[in-house]
Amino acid sequence: MKPRIGVARSDIEQVVHAFYARVRAHPVLAQVFARHVDDWPAHEEKNTRFWANALLFEGDYDGNPMQAHMQAQNVKPVHFDHWLGLFDDTLFANLPSHLAIQWSLLAHRIGRGLSMGVEDIHRPQGQAPKLRQVDRIWTCGYSKN
C-alpha cells in the first residue's frame, strides 16, 4: 500500500523518541506514564511500530491501544489534551509543516477515539453515555475555541 503520508520510518523513530523525552519531563503526563512504563526503549519501539503501521501500513504492530488506555486506571480524558498538544509540538519541531499537519490530523482522530473509550470506562454503571457536540476544533496543531 502507498504510505498515508510521506514520512520515512526514521522520521517516525525520531518523532517517537523526541515525544517520549518530552513526556518524561511533562508535569502531568510524566506521572501518568510512570505508572505503566518500566522500559522506555521497549515502549518507544512498540509505539514506533504503531505509527509505522498507521502511517506506512507496515503491519508489524500487534497491540491494542484502546484496551491498554481503558485498563489504565489513572488515564483520564483530560490527559489526551496534554498528550495531543505535546505531540503536536513534537511533530512541528521535527517535521516539515505539511507532514506535521497530516500526521497531527490522524493523531487527533486517534486521540479522540481513545479519549471517548477512557471516558466510557469511567462512566458509572447504568448511566447513559454523554452525547455532546465537539467544542474544540484542532487545526495545524493549535486549538481554536
C-alpha angles and dihedrals in degrees: 000000000000112000116261091232133007101262127125124228087251088059090052092049091049094049094046093048093047092045096053091046086058092045091056089055097041115113094224108023096047090067093047094050094041090068092056110028120071097155112045097184090053091046091050092048091051091049091046087056090048093054093040087056094045095046106026100025091233093155094215098118120098104171133109109225094182093054093045093051094043092051094048102097095202099049111104130182091251090062090068091065088057091043094050094045092051092044091051091050089051094047093051092045093052108032139046110270096251091056093042090053094050094048091044092055091055092045091053092050090051092043092053090052094048091046091053090049092051091047091051094052090054093049112113113254112269094018115121117241116263111255110200142153115258104257098191128061117198119207129168091349097302129103121235120190 
